[in-house]
Amino acid sequence: MSDVRIKVENLWKKFHRGEIHDSLRDMIPSLAKRLLGKSPSRKELGEGDFWALREMEFEVKAGEALGVIGPNGAGKSTLLKVLNRILRPNRGHMKVEGRVGALIEVSAGFHPDLTGRENIFLQGAILGMRREEIANKFDEIVAFSGIEAFIDTPVKRYSSGMNARLGFSIATSLEQDVLLIDEVLSVGDWRFQQRCNERMEELVKGGAAVIFISHNHRAIGSLCDKTMLIRSGQKAAYGPSGDVIREYLQGSTESNAGADAPVHLSRVTLSQDGTEKWDFSPGDEARVDIEVKASTQQKGLVAVLFVRNQAGHAIFNTSTNGLTDTVDLEPGESHVFSFGLEMHLARGEYHLGAALHEKATEQRIDTIFPAATVHIHSNADVGGTCQLYPKLLTD
Amino acid sequence: MTTETSPATFDSRKRTILGDFREIFGDFWAYRFLLYQLTLRDIRIRYKQAIMGFGWAILMPLMVVGSGLIVRSAMAYLADQPFASEIIAGVALKAVPWSFFVSSIGFANQSLVRHFSLVTKIYFPREVLPLSAVLAGVFDSLIGGVALLIVLPFLGVDFSWGLLWIPCLAVLLICFTVAAGTFLACMNLFFRDVKYIVQVILTFGIFLTPVFFEPIMFGETGAQIMMLNPLSPILEGTRLGVVEGHNLFTPLISEAGTVVWQPWYLAYSAAWAIPGLFISLITFHRLEFLFAEYA
């Protein structure tokens, strides 16, 4: 076997927007269409179709981990499903060598009425394990999941965390040549997550080829040497993880309205003392520039700046409405709204977003989110969302 | 580590009929433990936490026999003929394979849709889903079959070499059931109205299949028409072989001179079951890649 475990060449996958006919009655007209040759081939886009993956090209070698990042709906999970043979590509080729394991919905095969013990054998078999293999690994699986006491209880009485832990333990006990991971580390408590990370590092060191999809950039950065950024089904960047994650976080996200709109948000930058920057300490001064471009005459523009935490909750927002007058633009003119912010945030990752409103109609014209991602670094033992500068009082 | 021929290695480039069959049976072999586990699961959940327990396996054939008795005693009464215990034996012999067919098709038909979350998330050869549904039905029928063998001597059936027809015809029936179940499972995934059509056919199928009666009751032409149903020769052959001790490789002409059995009836059923099995497996396998998109 060659060193290359996963090889993807010019891979395309199309999806259909909207309903697919799903009764015999609907099939007859579509069959007739196909017979008359009016239906598009598998390789072309038909009405309502779109490319979920385009021109995918990469390879992963044994002992290598490739991180995959990108906004929701970019095609990350579709890519994994294609590699896992659940979906077949419309164009292009791929080759996956050796035994493939996937950490996607790790407890999908569980039957609620069967006990944990019975389900280990069932789920193991679904993942392609043989009887002896499961029997040999049984104690290890149970120990790793930490549910020894409940192993003969039907899984319908398990908590969702126990369910996921058991599923993860089974899935990672498998000896794979290729491992596909889709955002599973969000299950279980902190200690379990820690153990999961260690287990995955072991697997990579043991010579598995790993593809790791996650929104947890820190986990990607520590596990994967290389990362691929996917946007709208296309490879937008590929290279050393640190560089790609940085590029993603810099917020080159396209605006909702798009560059062809009469007026749109064209750029959002985050800086400190004149240099672009994304790492801050609590209390640092940051400057956010929001550039707006207009191709037709615009009146009464208001810029909105908002911050969301990693869970996506809005934690702060402000707008130019109360701070200055509105802005009018002539055709071809652009304007930069600049905000100064004091970053009184607790340690962690936050996403900045920008929006453009028209004051008279109170209509939102455009949004960019995430426009930039901020890392707040701090050694202080502070968690949560804001920094309240705690100190110990001795009096 | 294995190379090209291993079912674990996947290359999207190759696709031939022969290659497909190699893939299907290679997958079956590689995933034989999964097939066993899924069958075991279906059996376990059927007998776990159930009032009936293993009685469930006998309930359905028993109901069929009961209904058959009502129908046949009414017929005997109208024809002013004595009601022979051989009639019960004949109906009971056909009730077990009929129940097997109905329940297996029912479970197999729903097997893909029921495992929606597996089909859209995890790769494994999907053929094992309808196949394990049928295998669980085989297990049920074994219990029913054992019960039947205990009862048969009391119904005036002498055990003879004719019993050997049972395993032969059972293989044919299983092949046909797997073929139909696999095909329907994938149709049902694409078209959700298939399950209603199948339900209707299974409900009324008992009138189009010789379970309660013998095809010869409809006269020679009627019997031949009824034998067009691929299940008919299998069910009727079981009765003729076991109850009447007839050698199915030879024709059987009644005293009145009408044709009761022709050896090619068997060949006809086999012509449905065996090529049907291959066609439906290859259809299933070729459409497999669409399952996750349509499910």
Boltz contact constraints between the chains, C-beta under 6 A:
constraints:
  - contact:
      token1: [A, 1]
      token2: [B, 1]
      max_distance: 6.0
  - contact:
      token1: [A, 22]
      token2: [B, 192]
      max_distance: 6.0
  - contact:
      token1: [A, 23]
      token2: [B, 191]
      max_distance: 6.0
  - contact:
      token1: [A, 23]
      token2: [B, 192]
      max_distance: 6.0
  - contact:
      token1: [A, 23]
      token2: [B, 193]
      max_distance: 6.0
  - contact:
      token1: [A, 24]
      token2: [B, 191]
      max_distance: 6.0
  - contact:
      token1: [A, 24]
      token2: [B, 193]
      max_distance: 6.0
  - contact:
      token1: [A, 84]
      token2: [B, 123]
      max_distance: 6.0
  - contact:
      token1: [A, 85]
      token2: [B, 10]
      max_distance: 6.0
  - contact:
      token1: [A, 85]
      token2: [B, 123]
      max_distance: 6.0
  - contact:
      token1: [A, 86]
      token2: [B, 123]
      max_distance: 6.0
  - contact:
      token1: [A, 86]
      token2: [B, 292]
      max_distance: 6.0
  - contact:
      token1: [A, 87]
      token2: [B, 292]
      max_distance: 6.0
  - contact:
      token1: [A, 88]
      token2: [B, 289]
      max_distance: 6.0
  - contact:
      token1: [A, 93]
      token2: [B, 12]
      max_distance: 6.0
  - contact:
      token1: [A, 93]
      token2: [B, 13]
      max_distance: 6.0
  - contact:
      token1: [A, 94]
      token2: [B, 12]
      max_distance: 6.0
  - contact:
      token1: [A, 95]
      token2: [B, 11]
      max_distance: 6.0
  - contact:
      token1: [A, 96]
      token2: [B, 10]
      max_distance: 6.0
  - contact:
      token1: [A, 97]
      token2: [B, 9]
      max_distance: 6.0
  - contact:
      token1: [A, 99]
      token2: [B, 8]
      max_distance: 6.0
  - contact:
      token1: [A, 104]
      token2: [B, 121]
      max_distance: 6.0
  - contact:
      token1: [A, 105]
      token2: [B, 121]
      max_distance: 6.0
  - contact:
      token1: [A, 108]
      token2: [B, 117]
      max_distance: 6.0
  - contact:
      token1: [A, 108]
      token2: [B, 118]
      max_distance: 6.0
  - contact:
      token1: [A, 108]
      token2: [B, 121]
      max_distance: 6.0
  - contact:
      token1: [A, 108]
      token2: [B, 122]
      max_distance: 6.0
  - contact:
      token1: [A, 109]
      token2: [B, 118]
      max_distance: 6.0
  - contact:
      token1: [A, 111]
      token2: [B, 41]
      max_distance: 6.0
  - contact:
      token1: [A, 113]
      token2: [B, 45]
      max_distance: 6.0
  - contact:
      token1: [A, 113]
      token2: [B, 48]
      max_distance: 6.0
  - contact:
      token1: [A, 121]
      token2: [B, 37]
      max_distance: 6.0
  - contact:
      token1: [A, 122]
      token2: [B, 37]
      max_distance: 6.0
  - contact:
      token1: [A, 122]
      token2: [B, 41]
      max_distance: 6.0
  - contact:
      token1: [A, 125]
      token2: [B, 33]
      max_distance: 6.0
  - contact:
      token1: [A, 125]
      token2: [B, 34]
      max_distance: 6.0
  - contact:
      token1: [A, 125]
      token2: [B, 37]
      max_distance: 6.0
  - contact:
      token1: [A, 126]
      token2: [B, 122]
      max_distance: 6.0
  - contact:
      token1: [A, 126]
      token2: [B, 124]
      max_distance: 6.0
  - contact:
      token1: [A, 130]
      token2: [B, 33]
      max_distance: 6.0
  - contact:
      token1: [A, 131]
      token2: [B, 33]
      max_distance: 6.0
